Amino acid sequence: MVVNNKPHSPRASRLSLVGLALLLLAVIAAAAAIAGYTFYRSHVFSPVRFERLMAWLRSPAGHAEWTMRAGEICNRAPFQMPTDGYIGFLWGDSFRIGHHHQGIDIFGGSEPGVTPVYAVYPGYLTRQPDWKSTVIIRIPQDPLQPGRQIWTYYTHMAGSGGESYIAPQFPPGTLEQYVEAGTLLGYQGNYSGDPNNPVGVHLHFSIVQDDGQGSYLNELEIGNTLDPSPYLGLPLNANENPDQIPVCSPTEQTLN
């Protein structure tokens, strides 16, 4: 047997170290790419959804098949659609890092104050004294989880300058006024709170959890809201629906 007692050359050792370093860099790069993709998916809204919304706003009539109608009920869900329009943004969409959309945005494709907004389910309506564009409706019994109270929230029902489009029977200070499903609440608007920076004309709709004391939690935090998908019978969760247009097929819809 021949034993090779020659020492390893420094050059070979350096090459081995370089190879190991390159392998480690490749692993780190792959991990960073996966983490970056995961971060992107969880913190950035769908570009496909944004592009479709722009197409809708340019020509609503050219995309009539994307339109939901007020009063539609999909897949025997408990809630009816609150307004006409294209569902442009979903629950969980993100417009900036650290932010997740707490509801859905339905764009009517009209001028402010034209497209009606209706109650999705019976309940007790409140409009705080300083609310120009918003109402909230208490539902004592969650139709999907009896024994739990929930709230439905409707906003952007005002013009850019704060002129309210809420129905006159619900003036500021309205408290616990009973409404049936399908009651006219107001009209879509573009109110953002800043007259110099109005939003596109739409309704923001969300389902807010109860605070356990008979009032509602802060709607601005997604953790205080519920996924509206099972309540409206549509794929409205952005994490589960990256690019599908949420519409009712003719076999799945009824009109209330």
C-alpha positions, 0 to 999 in steps of 0.5 A: 500500500502506498501512503501519500504523505504529501501535504495539501497545497495552500492553493488547493485549500484556498480553492476549497474555501472559495468554493465553500464560500460561493456555495454559502452565498448561493444558499443565502441568495436563494433564502433571501429570494424566497423571503423577498417573494413571501414579503412581497406577496404579504405586503404588496397589492396584486399588480394584476388587480391594480391594472384591472381596476385601471381598465375598469375605471377607464371603461366600465361599460367595456368590462360589464362582465366584471360588475356586481349588482346591488342585491345580488346574493352569491352561493346562498351567502347571508349578505347581499351585495351592498352596491353596484360596481367592480370589486377592485380591492380585497380584504388583506390587500396591501397598499404600503408596508405595514398596512392591510386592507380591512374590507373590500372596495367596490367601484361604481364607475360613476360620478360621486353621489350617483351609485346607491349603497344599501344595507347588506343585512338587517340590523341597527344603524349608528352614525356618529355625530362627526361622521360625514361619510360613514355608517355602521350597522350592528348585527346582534346575531352573526348569521355564520356564528350564532351567539356572536355580535358583528358590525357592518361598516360603510364609508366614503359616502361623501364628496371630496369637500365633505358634503354627505351623500348619506340618506337624509333619514340617517343624520349625524347622531343617529343611534341604533335605528333599525334597518332592513336588508336593502335599505338605502344608506346613501351613495358612493363618494370620493371623500378621503378627509383631505379635499386636495386628495380625494379617493376614487369614487367607491364604497369601502365595506367591511365587517367589524368585530364586537369589543365584547362590551356591546360596541365595535373595535377600531375598523382601521386595524385588519385584526379587528375585521373579518374575512368577508368571503363567506358572508358574501359568497365570493373569493374576497381574501387577497391572500387566497385570491391573487388574481381572480375577478370576484363575480357571481356566476349565473348559476350561483346568484339570486336577487333579493 
